[in-house]
Amino acid sequence: MMGFIEQLFESAYRAPFEFGEPRWALGIWGIVALLILGLVAARMKIRAAERFADADRLSHMLGKRRRLIGWARATTMVVGLLLIVVATMRPRANPHQETTEALGRDIVFLVDVSKSMLVRDVAPNRLERAKLWISDMVSELKTDRIGLVAFAGSSSVQSPLTTDRLFFNLALDELSPNVVDVGGTNIGDAIRRCMDMVFYDLEDSEISSHRDIILITDGEDQESLPIEAARAAGAAGIRIIALGVGSEAGARVVDENNRPIRRNGAEVRSRLDSGTLSQIATATPGGAYLEIGTGDIDLAQVYQELIARGDQSVLGTASVTRWDERYADVLAPGLVLILIEMLLSSLGMRKEAVK
């Protein structure tokens, strides 16, 4: 059936044809059901009338003109609805190639993978929850390029800027304290590594306004001059959005086996350093600090509110197939037929009033 309709349209347009949303063809079954119900109702109405009049008198009461109006109403209604259903199936013809520019932003996720991120004041722990937030956001991205840098006492580029979501997600899944060589938390060094190894194409004189660093950490820096590093990033036009994870009251740090880490005989505790993170973010143009604490955040919504509306850059070009949309060619006559049915209904009611 669909193939026959497409061949019919191809003959009419003399060009290749297809339906962009063929699933809406299911609406035809709704029209069939409506037609059957209408016929059943008409038949029941005639049978009820036959109880009070014989066939000749009933034919005279109905009248040829009234019967014709009834059939015309039914026909225009069914055909009109069919045309509207066809319009929702997005008929389109004449495919042609167009070259488009891919616009987007460069976004680097700078994720703390130190032992303190294994604290379970956020379930299942700070690091795993951060990975879930990032995954949710990445699923909302379109043409933006994304990168991933893990840091603790040292930093490691896990994914350069890419549009390959599969590669990025594989790198994200592998994040753990084991991907870096040195423990601790050196945020400043991590920011500088982002600029040197990921945003390496920045020239000293270039101001880039389409690049973001999303920093996810508890903020306990070990004298790596993070605010100075953030100012340098801001001078290059890079924006930092810092997400503070963890409790300010502090929680004990554990290893991968959930055993408390001790230093000089005492359990090591991790506390959220909101002050440092806020200064890091505000040192960059348009930067923002979002304190999550031990709660939750919709990072996809943060993207829509803070990132997607920002300046975008041409990240590449692509050749795409475009079709000429033809839904109006069937939608307009469908609406006209529905209007005609309404006029015929009004005419029938007027005839009844005259009688």
C-alpha positions in Angstrom: 0.0 0.0 0.0 2.7 2.5 1.0 4.8 1.5 -2.1 1.8 2.2 -4.3 1.2 5.6 -2.7 4.9 6.6 -3.1 4.9 5.5 -6.8 1.7 7.6 -7.3 3.4 10.7 -5.8 6.6 10.0 -7.8 4.6 10.0 -11.0 2.9 13.3 -9.9 6.2 15.1 -9.0 8.4 13.3 -11.6 11.0 13.0 -8.9 12.1 10.5 -6.2 9.6 10.5 -3.3 9.3 9.2 0.2 7.5 9.7 3.5 9.6 11.3 6.3 7.3 10.0 9.1 5.6 6.8 7.7 4.6 5.7 11.2 1.7 8.1 11.1 0.1 5.9 8.5 -1.4 4.1 11.5 -3.9 7.0 11.5 -5.6 5.5 8.5 -6.8 2.7 10.7 -8.5 5.3 12.9 -10.3 6.7 9.8 -11.4 3.2 8.8 -12.8 2.6 12.3 -14.6 5.9 12.2 -16.1 5.1 8.8 -17.3 1.7 10.1 -18.9 3.3 13.1 -20.6 5.9 10.9 -22.0 3.2 8.6 -23.2 1.2 11.6 -24.9 4.3 13.1 -26.6 5.1 9.8 -27.9 1.6 9.4 -29.3 1.6 13.0 -30.9 4.9 12.3 -32.6 3.6 9.2 -33.8 0.4 11.0 -35.3 2.6 13.7 -37.2 4.7 11.1 -38.5 1.5 9.4 -40.5 0.7 12.5 -42.7 3.7 11.9 -42.8 3.9 8.0 -42.8 1.5 5.1 -40.0 1.5 2.4 -41.9 3.9 0.0 -42.8 6.4 2.7 -39.3 6.2 4.2 -37.7 6.9 0.8 -40.0 9.9 0.3 -39.2 11.2 3.8 -35.4 10.9 3.3 -35.5 12.4 -0.2 -32.9 12.0 -2.9 -31.4 15.4 -2.2 -30.9 14.6 1.5 -29.3 11.3 0.7 -26.9 12.9 -1.8 -25.9 15.5 0.8 -25.3 12.7 3.3 -23.0 10.8 0.9 -21.2 14.0 -0.1 -20.6 14.8 3.6 -19.2 11.3 4.3 -17.0 11.3 1.2 -15.5 14.8 1.9 -14.9 14.0 5.5 -13.2 10.7 4.8 -11.0 12.0 2.0 -10.2 15.1 4.0 -9.1 13.1 7.0 -7.0 10.8 4.7 -5.2 13.8 3.2 -4.5 15.2 6.7 -3.0 11.9 7.7 -0.9 11.8 4.6 0.3 15.3 5.4 1.4 14.2 8.9 3.5 11.5 7.2 5.7 14.3 5.8 5.6 13.6 2.1 8.8 14.9 0.5 10.4 14.8 -2.9 13.4 15.8 -5.0 16.4 14.8 -2.7 19.5 16.9 -3.2 22.9 17.3 -1.5 23.7 20.4 0.5 26.9 21.4 2.4 26.3 22.6 5.9 28.5 24.0 8.6 28.6 22.2 11.9 28.3 24.8 14.7 29.1 24.1 18.3 31.3 24.6 21.3 34.4 22.9 22.6 33.7 21.4 26.1 36.3 19.7 28.2 35.2 17.8 31.3 37.9 18.2 33.9 37.2 15.5 36.5 38.8 14.9 39.8 39.7 11.2 40.2 41.7 11.5 43.5 40.9 9.2 46.4 38.6 11.8 48.0 36.2 11.3 45.0 35.6 7.8 46.3 33.8 9.2 49.3 30.3 7.9 49.6 28.5 11.0 50.9 27.0 11.0 47.4 25.7 7.6 46.2 27.3 5.4 45.0 30.4 7.7 45.4 31.4 11.2 44.2 33.2 10.0 41.1 30.6 7.5 39.9 27.9 10.1 40.4 29.9 12.7 38.4 30.2 10.1 35.5 26.4 9.7 35.5 26.0 13.5 35.3 28.4 13.8 32.4 26.8 10.9 30.6 23.3 12.5 30.9 24.7 15.8 29.5 26.6 14.1 26.6 23.4 12.4 25.5 21.9 15.9 24.9 24.8 17.3 22.8 24.5 17.6 19.1 27.5 19.0 17.2 29.6 20.1 20.1 33.1 18.7 20.5 33.9 17.2 23.9 37.1 16.2 25.7 37.9 14.5 29.0 40.8 15.1 31.3 41.3 13.2 34.6 43.4 14.7 37.4 44.6 14.1 40.9 48.2 15.0 41.8 48.9 14.7 38.0 46.7 15.0 35.0 45.9 12.7 32.0 44.0 13.5 28.8 41.5 10.6 28.4 39.8 12.0 25.3 40.9 14.8 23.1 38.2 17.1 21.6 36.0 14.8 19.5 32.5 14.4 18.2 32.8 10.6 18.5 30.4 10.0 21.4 31.2 6.2 21.5 34.9 6.9 22.1 34.2 9.5 24.7 31.8 7.3 26.6 34.4 4.4 26.6 36.9 6.8 28.1 34.4 8.0 30.6 33.6 4.5 31.8 37.3 3.9 32.5 37.7 6.9 34.8 39.1 5.9 38.2 42.0 6.9 40.5 44.2 4.4 38.5 44.2 6.5 35.3 46.7 9.0 36.9 50.1 8.4 38.3 50.2 10.7 41.3 47.6 11.1 44.1 46.5 14.4 45.6 44.5 17.2 44.0 46.2 19.8 41.9 43.5 21.8 40.1 45.7 24.5 38.8 48.0 22.0 37.1 45.0 20.3 35.6 43.6 23.6 34.1 47.0 24.4 32.6 47.2 20.9 31.1 43.8 21.5 29.5 45.1 24.6 27.8 48.4 23.0 26.7 47.2 19.6 25.6 43.5 20.0 24.7 43.1 23.6 23.7 46.6 23.6 22.2 45.7 25.4 19.0 45.1 28.6 21.0 47.5 31.3 20.0 48.7 33.8 22.6 46.8 36.7 20.9 43.6 34.7 20.2 40.5 35.2 22.3 38.3 32.2 22.1 34.7 32.6 23.2 33.4 29.1 22.4 35.3 27.0 24.8 34.3 25.7 28.2 35.9 23.7 31.0 33.5 21.9 33.3 35.4 21.2 36.5 34.0 18.6 38.8 35.8 18.2 42.1 35.6 18.6 45.9 37.9 21.6 45.6 40.6 20.6 48.0 43.7 21.9 46.1 47.3 21.3 47.2 48.9 24.6 46.5 48.9 24.4 42.6 47.8 28.0 42.2 44.3 27.2 40.7 43.0 30.7 40.7 46.0 32.0 38.8 45.5 29.1 36.3 41.9 30.1 35.9 42.8 33.7 35.3 45.1 32.6 32.5 42.3 30.5 31.0 39.9 33.4 31.3 42.4 35.7 29.5 42.2 33.3 26.6 38.4 33.5 26.6 37.9 30.1 28.2 35.0 29.8 30.6 35.1 27.5 33.6 31.9 26.1 35.1 32.9 24.5 38.5 30.7 21.9 40.2 31.4 21.4 43.9 30.7 17.8 45.0 30.7 16.6 48.6 30.0 17.6 52.1 31.5 20.8 53.7 31.3 19.0 57.0 33.7 16.4 55.7 33.6 12.6 55.2 36.3 9.9 55.5 38.3 9.0 52.4 38.3 5.3 51.5 40.2 3.2 48.9 38.7 1.1 46.1 38.0 -1.6 48.6 36.1 0.8 50.9 38.8 0.8 53.5 39.5 4.0 55.3 42.8 5.7 54.3 44.9 6.8 57.2 47.7 9.3 57.4 49.9 9.5 60.5 47.5 7.1 62.2 44.4 9.3 61.7 41.6 8.8 59.1 41.9 11.2 56.2 38.7 13.2 55.7 37.6 15.2 52.6 35.7 18.5 52.8 34.2 20.6 50.0 36.1 23.8 49.5 33.4 26.1 48.0 35.5 29.2 48.4 38.3 28.1 46.1 35.9 26.7 43.5 33.9 29.9 43.4 37.0 32.0 42.9 38.2 29.7 40.1 34.9 30.0 38.2 34.5 33.8 38.6 38.1 34.3 37.4 36.9 33.4 33.9 34.4 35.4 31.7 30.9 34.1 32.3 32.1 31.5 34.7 29.8 30.0 37.2 30.1 27.9 40.4 27.4 25.4 41.2 27.5 23.9 44.6 26.0 20.4 44.4 27.2 19.2 47.9 25.6 15.9 48.6 22.6 16.5 46.4 22.0 16.0 42.7 22.1 18.1 39.5 20.7 17.9 36.0 23.8 18.6 34.0 21.8 18.4 30.7 19.8 21.4 32.0 22.9 23.2 33.0 24.1 22.7 29.4 20.9 24.2 28.0 21.0 27.2 30.3 24.7 28.1 30.5 26.4 26.5 27.5 24.2 26.0 24.5 23.2 29.6 24.3 26.8 30.8 24.2 28.9 31.7 21.1 29.5 28.9 18.7 32.2 28.2 16.2 32.4 26.4 12.9 33.7 22.9 13.9 33.5 21.4 10.4 31.4 20.9 7.3 29.2 18.0 6.2 27.2 17.0 3.1 23.6 16.2 4.0 20.6 15.1 1.9 17.8 17.6 1.9 14.3 17.0 0.6 11.6 19.4 -0.6 8.7 19.1 1.9 5.4 18.5 0.2 3.0 18.2 3.1 1.3 21.5 2.2 0.2 20.0 -1.1 -2.0 17.5 0.6 -2.8 19.4 3.9 -4.4 22.3 2.1 -7.0 20.3 0.1 -7.6 18.1 3.2 -8.6 21.2 5.2 -10.7 22.5 2.3 -12.6 19.2 2.2 -13.2 19.4 6.0 -14.6 22.9 5.5 -16.8 21.7 2.7 -18.2 19.0 5.0 -19.0 21.5 7.6 -20.8 23.7 5.1 -22.8 20.6 3.8 -23.7 19.8 7.4 -24.9 23.4 7.9 -27.0 23.1 4.7 -28.5 19.8 5.9 -29.5 21.3 9.2 -31.1 24.3 7.4 -33.2 22.0 5.3 -34.4 20.2 8.4 -35.4 23.5 10.0 -37.4 24.5 6.8 -39.3 21.3 6.9 
